[in-house]
Amino acid sequence: LQQFSDTGSRKEHVKITSESKPGFLERLSETSGGMLLGLMTFLLAFYLLFTNEGRALRTAKSLDEGLSLVVPLDTIHSISQQNEGRLVHLSGALSTSKPLFDPSYGLSIRAVKLKRNVEMYQWVEYEDSKEYEENGEIKKETKYSYNTEWKSEVVNSRNFDKEIGHKNPSAMAVESFTAVSPNVQVGSFVLSKGLVDKIDNFKQLSLANLEDPHADVTRGGDYFYHSENPRRPEVGDLRVSFFYAGLSGDDPHLGSADKVTVIARQRGDQLVPYHTKAGDVLEILHPEDLSVEEVFQKEHQSNTMKTWALRGAGWLSMFVGISLMTRIFYTLVDWFPVVRDLVNIGLKAFAFCVATSLSLLTISVGWLFYRPLWALLIGLLSVVPIVVARSRVPPKKQQ
């Protein structure tokens, strides 16, 4: 059964769909599928937590190894054969062999990267749904609203609930692209592709000093518009903006060339990845002038943040996995509202305690080969959530 109503506005309508309330066996079947998904999520959490600890310790060891071996260069304008194959530290301004340009818009700039960003004025669909029970049926009321916005990706209006009156073009007449300089240097040293990839601090390029490139293109602010009236665009109109990263020459409007700090292996006149004994790769670039100590401090901080983010993701994955696997108990009692709510609270508490304990235990196993004492301490901590949970159980229930 489907009920359709239109508000009379071209930009908004409401759809109501109905379906019979699923029976007990159907709900049980859905729960069984959820249990399988929960098991996969649960096992993924173990893998994520265990490998993350090994990665974190390996990275920390590699950074310590790098700090003990790195050689700060006295000059970036000449290459010393004494440092061949060694890990070196240098800071200086970026330089490129020739400017990057976009002939379609008469634009050129001395930079490591130039990005053309094309947006099209399009219809965008938004959904707002709510479910309720009525006459033994589950009804879903979905409100669809439509708005016109600038989007850098083509929005497929064929997937809209109501395409009539909200149709978008299937492609853009002008495409986005990023140009990368083939040769990037700091002084006499050529940066590897991996180092160039790290130069990604894009800034929008001001178009104030450029002329309109074509008769059908109008400049407005920092955009080129393919539109008859940029102030009142129509669906299908385009606007183009430009971004640059790694200014590599003094520019009268943008200022002096960007400085970077690099730590990598010297190979001839090239800076390439350095493979540590700990089994990691050091190929570091920061978009500022930093000392050796500051670079490694930032890298350690980044490693710590990544480690805790993955620990959090691992714990959440384990919590969701346990919740899905124990959902069957909720399904078995879901026709008793009071019992159902109590069971739901109990299952969430159970999942929280077990996920916390198993996460700590997995982390401690990951540390076992590197720092046994820390592993033992974390292993003991893994028992705390269960002990706390048991201490909150009334004495009569414990007997």
N, C-alpha and C positions, 0 to 999 in steps of 0.2 A: 504493500500500500504506500502510495506517495502523494502527498499533498503539496501543491505548488502555489505560492502566492507572490505577487509582484507589488512592490510599494508604489509603482507608478513612476519611480525615478529610474533613469537609465543607469545610474551608478550603484544601485543597491537593490537586493532582493533577498527573500527568505525562503528556504526550502525545509520542509518537515518530512522526515522519513520515519517509518514505523517498522518494527519487527517484533515477532513474538518473543516473550521472555525465554531465554534458554533453559532447558530442563537440567536436572541434576546430572544425568549421564553426559550431556553435552558440556556442562561446566567442568566435570571431572576430566573429560577428554582434553579440553583446553589447558587444564592445570597440568596434565601429564606432559603435554608439549612444552609447557613452561618449565617443567622440571628438567627436561633434557637441555633446554637452553641455559637453565641455571647451572647445570653440571659443567657445561662448556665454559661458561663465564667464570665459575669457581676455579677450574683448572687453569684458565688463562691468568687468573690473579696470581697463582703460585709461580708461574713462569715469569710474569712481569716483575714480581717482587724479588725473586731470587736473582734473575739476570741483572736487575737494576743495581743491586748491591755490588756485584762483581764489577759492573761498568763504572760505578762511582769510585770504588777503591782503585781500580786500574787507572782512571783519569787522574785521581789525586796523586798517585805514585808517579805517573808520567809528568805531571806538572812539577812535582818536587825534583824529579830527575832533570827536567829541562832547566829549572832555576839554578841547579848546581853546575850545569854545563854551558849555559848561554854565554856568548861573547858579545859585549856591546861594541859596535863599530865606531871608530874614531871619526870616520868620514864616509859619506855615501857617494862621493864623486869619483872615487878610485877603488879598484877591486884588489884586495890583498890575497895572494895565493896561500898564505899561511892559514886562512880560515876556510879553505876548500873542504867541503863535507861537514863542516861544523854548524852548530845551531847558533844563529846570530840575531842580534837585536839592533834595529835601526829605526829612526824617525825622519820624516821629511815630506816635502810637498809632492803631490802626484803630478805626473806628466804623461802625455800621450803623443803619439807620432803625428796625428792629424785630427782635425775636428770631426765631430759627428754631425750629420745634417739630415734634414727632411726636405727634399726638393719640392714636394707637393705644397708645402706651406712656406717655403723660402726661409727656412730656419736652420741655423748652425750654431754649434757650441763646442768648446773644448772641454770635454768631460769624459769620464770612464763609461757612463751609460746615459742614454737618452731614451725616454719612454713616451710614446704617443698614446694617449688615453682617449678613446672614442666612446661617447655615450649617446644613446638614442632615447628620444622622448616616447614613452610607451605606457600602455595600460598595465597596471599591476592589480592582481586580485588578492583580497584578504578574506580570511575565514574566521568566524567566531562561532564555536559550537557549544551546545549544552544538551545534556541528556536528562530525561525525566521519565517516570513511570506513570502510565495512564491506562486504565481499563485492562490491566494485565499485560500491557505491551510496553516495550521500551521505545520511546520516541526520541529522535535526535533532531533538534532545531538548529539549522546552520544559517547564519547570516553572511551573505556574500556582499562585499563592498568593493568598488573599483575606483582607482585613483590614477592619475597620470603623473609619471615621475621620470627623471633622467636615470637610465640604467646602463652600465657598461657591458652587460650581457643581454643577448636577445631573450625576451620573455615570451615563451611559447603560449600564445593565446588559445591554441587548440585544446589545452588542458583546462581552460576556464570552465566553470559551470555554465556560464552564459557568454558565448563568444560574440554573438550578434551585438553590434554597437561597441564592442571592446576588442576589435581586431588589430593585432600588431603585424608589422612587416616580418617576413621570415628571415631576413638577413640585413646586415648593415652595408651601405655602399662604400664606406671607408673603414678600414680595419685598424685595430690597435697593434702596436709592435714595440719591441725594445731593441735598440741598437747598442752593441757593446764594442768598445775600442779593441782592436786586435793586439795592441801592444801598449801595456801600462807599465810605467817605471816609477821608481823612487830613486832619484839620483841616477847612478849607473846600473842599478839593479832592475831586472825585469820580473814582474810578479806572475806567479803561476795562475792557472785558471781558478783553482780553489781559493786563492787570495782575492782575485778579482770578484768572485761570486759573493764575497763577504762585504763588498762595497755596495750597500743597498740603502743608505740613508737618503732616500729620494726627497727632493724639494721641488715645489711647483715653480715652473719658469714663467716669469713675467713677460707678457706679450706687448707691453706698453710701447716698446721701441720698434715694433714691426708694422709693416704695411699689410693691408688686406691682400692676400695672395691671388684671389680670383674675384670675378664680378659677382658670382653667386655665393661668396663667403663673406661674412661680416664679423669683424672683431668686436667683442664686447667684454670688457674687463680682461681676464686672463683666459678667455675662450675664443675659438673661431667657431662661428655658427653657420651651419648649412640650413638656413631657415629664412623664409620671406620676412618674418617678424620675430626676432629673438625674444622680444618682451612677451609675446603671446605665441609660444611655439605650438605646433600641431604634432600629432602622433606620426612618427617617422622622421621628424627633424633630427639633425645630428649636432653635437657640439664636441669640439676637440680641444684638449688641454695637453700640456707637455710638462714632464718632470725630468730632472737630471740628478745624477748621483756622482760624486767624486769630481768636483771641478778641478781641471788639470792644467789650468793656465790662468794668469791674471786677466780679469775681465773688467772693463770700465763700469759695468752695471752690477755685476754679481760679486766683485771683490777679488781677493787673492786666492790662489789655488789651495785646495783642501790638504791638510796635513794628516798623515796616518802613521801609526806605529806598527811595525811588523816583526814577528819572531818566526823564523823559518830556517831551513837548511840552505847554506850557500852552495850552489853547484855552478861553477863558472860565473857568468854574470846573471844567473837566474836564482830566484828564491823559491824553493820547492818544499814539499812536506818532509818533516823529520820523523823517522820511526824510532820510538823509544824502546828501551829494553823491557819496559813494563807491558809492551804490546799495544801502545796507542800511537796516535799520530799528532804531532804538533805542527800546526799551520795557522798562526794567529795573526789577526789584523784588527786594530781598533782605530776608529776615525778621529783620533786626537793624539796629541804629543804626550806620551807616557814613558816613565822610567821602567826598567826591568821589573822592579818590585811591584809597581802599580799594575803592570800587565798581569803578572801571575796572581796577584791578589784578586783582580777582577775575574780571572778564569776560575779560581777556587770558589768565589761567590756564585758564579754562574753554574758550576758543577753542583754546589750545595742546593741551589734553587731547583735545578732539574731533578736531583735525587729526591727531594721532598715532594715535588709535583708528581713523580712517578710512584712514590710510596702511597700518596693520597689516592691516585688512580687505582693502584693495586688493591688497597683496602676497600674502596668503593665497589670495585668489581667483585670482590669476595663477598661483601655485604649483599649486593644485588643477587649474586649467585645463590647464596644461602636462603635469602628471602624467597626466591623463585622455587627452590627445591622443597621448602617447607610450606609452600602455599596450599598444598593439598589438605592440610589440617584446617585451614580457614574455610576451604570449600566444603568440607565435610559437615561443618556446623553453621554455614552461612544462612540457614533459615531461622536460627535463633538469634535475634538481634543483640541481646545482652551478652550471651556466650560468645558470639562472633566478635564483638568489639574487644572483649577480654582476651580472647585467643590472638587477635590481631596485635594487641599491645605486647603480649607475651612473646609472639614470634619475632617482632621487631627487636625486642630486648635480647632475645636469644641470638638473633643474627648479628646484632651489634657486638655482643660479648665474644662470640665464636670468631667473627671476622677479625676483631682486634687481637685476640689471642693467637690465632693462626698466622696473621700478618706479622706479628712480632716474632713468632717462632721461625717463620720462613726467612725473615731478615737476619735473625741470629745464625741460622744455618749458612746464609750467604757470607757472613763474616767469619765463620769458623776457621777457614784456612788462612785468613789474613790476620785477624786479631782475636784469638781464642777467648781472652778475658772479657772483651766487649761482647762477644757472642754469648758467653755464659750469663752475663748480666742481663742482656736483652731476653735470653731464654727464660730467666727467672721472672722478668717483667711480664712475659706472656701469660703467666699463671694468675696475675693480679686480677684481670677482669672476671675470671671464673670464681676466684675466691670472694671478690666483692659481691658477685651475683648470689653466691651461696649464703653469704652472711646476711643478705636481705630477705632470705626465705624464713618464714616463721618457724620456731622450734618444733611445733607439732608436725609440720609437713616434712621436717628433716628426719623424724623418728620413723 
